[in-house]
Amino acid sequence: MRTAWLAASLFSTGFLAHWLLWRIGIPRRQTAVLLAIFFGVLAAWMIAWWAAPDSLIAPRTRWEGLHVCVFHTSLSLAYIVAYSAIENRSPSMNVLTSVADAGPSGRNHSEIRAMLEREMPVETRLDAMVRDAMIVEDGAGYRLASKGRAWAAALSCWRRLLGMPRGG
Amino acid sequence: MYANSYPLLAMAPIAGLAVNCLTHLIAARPLGRKSPYPPLMLGAVCGLLAAASVSLFVIIRDAVGMRDALPLLALNGVAYLGLAFCYFNFVNLTVASLRIRLLEELLDSPTPLAKASLLKRYDTSSVIDLRIDRLIRGGHLVESNGRLRSGKLRFLLVARIFDLLRWIILGQKYCSDLRMKKTSVPRESKETS
């Protein structure tokens, strides 16, 4: 019971800090700030545990402490992954909600295409990846930056192991 | 109370994730021919069963009382589901993300790729066709008499839940601005439909 209470309280503290900060102003680099908040709260708790091992917020054993860390890390990462869909609707979700909102008459292909054309130009994706330092553009064209290479290699390797074709 | 077994209990969600990944790896080729999602779901279920089994094993072995057992099971269940959700999204990037597709294209190319070459391979029109086709094949949209209507509702339900979360976390103004920007159908398209 105590472990569950500690774990739930820790994550709730991180979430509350995030929610309050977002009321003041939405930061430009939202994912980075979210990582800082959730793992900052975890780090602060671990420091408090070390400083006051008999306090109410300290776990009884280091394994209980690890249990709390596993829960907090899992939920924090899941929330940060989900946040990208909260921050911006994906084009597919926009299509589905738009078709649902149109009711029984639905939408025709040209309406859906026009909506997606506004959101999905490939140039926009390329510009965003240059901004995010995933790729670099020079005189010869686009090439991978180290961050982009790491992502591409990890995902490509796992995709090939699974025997999946390229998506997109 | 359960000093010797507690490490096992603490690591149960991670054990569940390992089973999830392994099951997915084994099932991906035989079950994933038509859609990548059935083997992913199978992996998720097997991982959940593994995490639950390890947790129950410790709870029963150490005769943990109901007052502690239920919260510990819930804790491990939620922690595992969080990890499984992260794994699902990691794999889904290779299925649905155009950015990842572009990154892989660049990874496989020994020389830099010119913008014109990339735009020729991935022109917006064919990317859009692929997206609409995927939604129809998945049953999320149904086509009849040249019009697209709602099909399976689960993805739509997820979209609505995210709309609610967006309203709670980011506020009403952000939601209105986003909706105006993203879902308005251009007037000329309505006139020609």
Chai-1 contact restraints between the chains, C-beta under 6 A:
chainA,res_idxA,chainB,res_idxB,connection_type,confidence,min_distance_angstrom,max_distance_angstrom,comment,restraint_id
A,M1,B,R67,contact,1.0,0.0,6.0,A-B,restraint_1
A,M1,B,D68,contact,1.0,0.0,6.0,A-B,restraint_2
A,M1,B,P71,contact,1.0,0.0,6.0,A-B,restraint_3
A,A4,B,P71,contact,1.0,0.0,6.0,A-B,restraint_4
A,A4,B,L75,contact,1.0,0.0,6.0,A-B,restraint_5
A,A7,B,L75,contact,1.0,0.0,6.0,A-B,restraint_6
A,W63,B,Y6,contact,1.0,0.0,6.0,A-B,restraint_7
A,W63,B,P7,contact,1.0,0.0,6.0,A-B,restraint_8
A,W63,B,A10,contact,1.0,0.0,6.0,A-B,restraint_9
A,L66,B,A10,contact,1.0,0.0,6.0,A-B,restraint_10
A,H67,B,A10,contact,1.0,0.0,6.0,A-B,restraint_11
A,V70,B,P13,contact,1.0,0.0,6.0,A-B,restraint_12
A,V70,B,A79,contact,1.0,0.0,6.0,A-B,restraint_13
A,F71,B,L75,contact,1.0,0.0,6.0,A-B,restraint_14
A,F71,B,A79,contact,1.0,0.0,6.0,A-B,restraint_15
A,S74,B,A79,contact,1.0,0.0,6.0,A-B,restraint_16
A,S74,B,G82,contact,1.0,0.0,6.0,A-B,restraint_17
A,S74,B,L83,contact,1.0,0.0,6.0,A-B,restraint_18
A,L75,B,G82,contact,1.0,0.0,6.0,A-B,restraint_19
A,L77,B,C86,contact,1.0,0.0,6.0,A-B,restraint_20
A,A78,B,G82,contact,1.0,0.0,6.0,A-B,restraint_21
A,A78,B,F85,contact,1.0,0.0,6.0,A-B,restraint_22
A,A78,B,C86,contact,1.0,0.0,6.0,A-B,restraint_23
A,V81,B,C86,contact,1.0,0.0,6.0,A-B,restraint_24
A,V81,B,N89,contact,1.0,0.0,6.0,A-B,restraint_25
A,A85,B,F162,contact,1.0,0.0,6.0,A-B,restraint_26
A,I86,B,F162,contact,1.0,0.0,6.0,A-B,restraint_27
A,I86,B,L165,contact,1.0,0.0,6.0,A-B,restraint_28
A,I86,B,R166,contact,1.0,0.0,6.0,A-B,restraint_29
A,R89,B,K182,contact,1.0,0.0,6.0,A-B,restraint_30
A,M93,B,A159,contact,1.0,0.0,6.0,A-B,restraint_31
A,N94,B,K182,contact,1.0,0.0,6.0,A-B,restraint_32
A,N94,B,T183,contact,1.0,0.0,6.0,A-B,restraint_33
A,L96,B,H140,contact,1.0,0.0,6.0,A-B,restraint_34
A,L96,B,F155,contact,1.0,0.0,6.0,A-B,restraint_35
A,L96,B,L156,contact,1.0,0.0,6.0,A-B,restraint_36
A,L96,B,A159,contact,1.0,0.0,6.0,A-B,restraint_37
A,T97,B,A159,contact,1.0,0.0,6.0,A-B,restraint_38
A,S98,B,T183,contact,1.0,0.0,6.0,A-B,restraint_39
A,V99,B,L148,contact,1.0,0.0,6.0,A-B,restraint_40
A,V99,B,S150,contact,1.0,0.0,6.0,A-B,restraint_41
A,A100,B,S150,contact,1.0,0.0,6.0,A-B,restraint_42
A,A100,B,L156,contact,1.0,0.0,6.0,A-B,restraint_43
A,G106,B,R147,contact,1.0,0.0,6.0,A-B,restraint_44
A,G106,B,L148,contact,1.0,0.0,6.0,A-B,restraint_45
A,G106,B,R149,contact,1.0,0.0,6.0,A-B,restraint_46
A,R107,B,L148,contact,1.0,0.0,6.0,A-B,restraint_47
A,N108,B,R147,contact,1.0,0.0,6.0,A-B,restraint_48
A,N108,B,S193,contact,1.0,0.0,6.0,A-B,restraint_49
A,S110,B,S189,contact,1.0,0.0,6.0,A-B,restraint_50
A,E111,B,V185,contact,1.0,0.0,6.0,A-B,restraint_51
A,E111,B,S189,contact,1.0,0.0,6.0,A-B,restraint_52
A,R113,B,I128,contact,1.0,0.0,6.0,A-B,restraint_53
A,A114,B,P186,contact,1.0,0.0,6.0,A-B,restraint_54
A,A114,B,S189,contact,1.0,0.0,6.0,A-B,restraint_55
A,L116,B,I128,contact,1.0,0.0,6.0,A-B,restraint_56
A,P121,B,T124,contact,1.0,0.0,6.0,A-B,restraint_57
A,V122,B,L119,contact,1.0,0.0,6.0,A-B,restraint_58
A,V122,B,Y122,contact,1.0,0.0,6.0,A-B,restraint_59
A,V122,B,T124,contact,1.0,0.0,6.0,A-B,restraint_60
A,R125,B,L98,contact,1.0,0.0,6.0,A-B,restraint_61
A,R125,B,R99,contact,1.0,0.0,6.0,A-B,restraint_62
A,A140,B,P112,contact,1.0,0.0,6.0,A-B,restraint_63
A,G141,B,P112,contact,1.0,0.0,6.0,A-B,restraint_64
A,G141,B,L113,contact,1.0,0.0,6.0,A-B,restraint_65
A,G141,B,A114,contact,1.0,0.0,6.0,A-B,restraint_66
A,Y142,B,P112,contact,1.0,0.0,6.0,A-B,restraint_67
A,Y142,B,L113,contact,1.0,0.0,6.0,A-B,restraint_68
A,R143,B,P112,contact,1.0,0.0,6.0,A-B,restraint_69
A,L144,B,L106,contact,1.0,0.0,6.0,A-B,restraint_70
A,G148,B,L103,contact,1.0,0.0,6.0,A-B,restraint_71
A,A152,B,L103,contact,1.0,0.0,6.0,A-B,restraint_72
A,A152,B,E104,contact,1.0,0.0,6.0,A-B,restraint_73
A,A152,B,L107,contact,1.0,0.0,6.0,A-B,restraint_74
A,L155,B,L93,contact,1.0,0.0,6.0,A-B,restraint_75
A,L155,B,T94,contact,1.0,0.0,6.0,A-B,restraint_76
A,L155,B,I100,contact,1.0,0.0,6.0,A-B,restraint_77
A,S156,B,E104,contact,1.0,0.0,6.0,A-B,restraint_78
A,R159,B,T94,contact,1.0,0.0,6.0,A-B,restraint_79
A,L162,B,A28,contact,1.0,0.0,6.0,A-B,restraint_80
A,G163,B,A28,contact,1.0,0.0,6.0,A-B,restraint_81
A,G163,B,R29,contact,1.0,0.0,6.0,A-B,restraint_82
A,M164,B,P36,contact,1.0,0.0,6.0,A-B,restraint_83
A,R166,B,R101,contact,1.0,0.0,6.0,A-B,restraint_84
A,G167,B,T94,contact,1.0,0.0,6.0,A-B,restraint_85
A,G167,B,V95,contact,1.0,0.0,6.0,A-B,restraint_86
A,G167,B,A96,contact,1.0,0.0,6.0,A-B,restraint_87
A,G168,B,L98,contact,1.0,0.0,6.0,A-B,restraint_88
A,G168,B,R101,contact,1.0,0.0,6.0,A-B,restraint_89
